[in-house]
Amino acid sequence: MQAIWLKGLKGEEREKRIKEILAYRNAFNALKELLGDQYEESVPDYDCPSWSHKQADVNGANRMLRKIINLITIEEIK
C-alpha cells in the first residue's frame, strides 16, 4: 500500500483508512485489470511530421496509467 493513502492520518483515523482500503482490494484488483488493457502501443511513423508529439502523448498516458495502477496495488501496509 502506498504511504500516500495514510498521509496526515494518525491513530484511529489511520486504522480506519487501512481497513477501508483493504476492503476495496477486490475492486482495486478488478480496476487494475481494466486499466492494464488501456495501455497504448505506438509505432513511430517517421513520415508524419508530428510523430514525436504523438509518441509523447502515448508515453504520458501510459505513465499515468502506471501511476494509478501502482497506487491501487494493495499488497501490504508500509
URLIN-V916413 format. One record per residue. SS is DSSP state (h for helix, s for strand, l for the rest). OMEGA is omega in degrees with one decimal (999 if undefined). Layout:
# URLIN-V916413
ss=SS omega=OMEGA
ss=SS omega=OMEGA
This chain:
# URLIN-V916413
ss=l omega=179.0
ss=l omega=-179.2
ss=h omega=-178.3
ss=h omega=178.0
ss=h omega=-173.6
ss=h omega=-175.6
ss=l omega=176.3
ss=l omega=-179.0
ss=l omega=178.4
ss=l omega=173.2
ss=h omega=-176.1
ss=h omega=179.3
ss=h omega=179.9
ss=h omega=-179.9
ss=h omega=178.2
ss=h omega=179.4
ss=h omega=179.3
ss=h omega=179.7
ss=h omega=179.1
ss=h omega=-177.4
ss=h omega=178.0
ss=h omega=177.3
ss=h omega=-179.9
ss=l omega=-171.8
ss=h omega=-179.3
ss=h omega=178.1
ss=h omega=178.1
ss=h omega=179.0
ss=h omega=177.6
ss=h omega=178.3
ss=h omega=177.2
ss=h omega=179.0
ss=h omega=179.2
ss=h omega=-179.7
ss=h omega=179.0
ss=h omega=178.5
ss=l omega=-176.4
ss=l omega=178.5
ss=l omega=-179.2
ss=l omega=172.2
ss=l omega=178.5
ss=l omega=176.2
ss=l omega=-178.4
ss=l omega=175.9
ss=l omega=-173.7
ss=l omega=176.7
ss=l omega=179.0
ss=l omega=-176.8
ss=l omega=-177.4
ss=l omega=-177.8
ss=h omega=-177.5
ss=h omega=177.7
ss=h omega=177.9
ss=h omega=179.2
ss=h omega=178.8
ss=h omega=178.1
ss=h omega=179.2
ss=h omega=180.0
ss=h omega=179.3
ss=h omega=178.7
ss=h omega=179.2
ss=h omega=177.8
ss=h omega=178.8
ss=h omega=175.8
ss=h omega=178.8
ss=h omega=179.3
ss=h omega=-179.5
ss=h omega=179.5
ss=h omega=177.0
ss=h omega=-179.4
ss=h omega=-177.2
ss=l omega=174.1
ss=l omega=-175.3
ss=l omega=-179.1
ss=l omega=-178.2
ss=l omega=179.7
ss=l omega=-179.4
ss=l omega=999
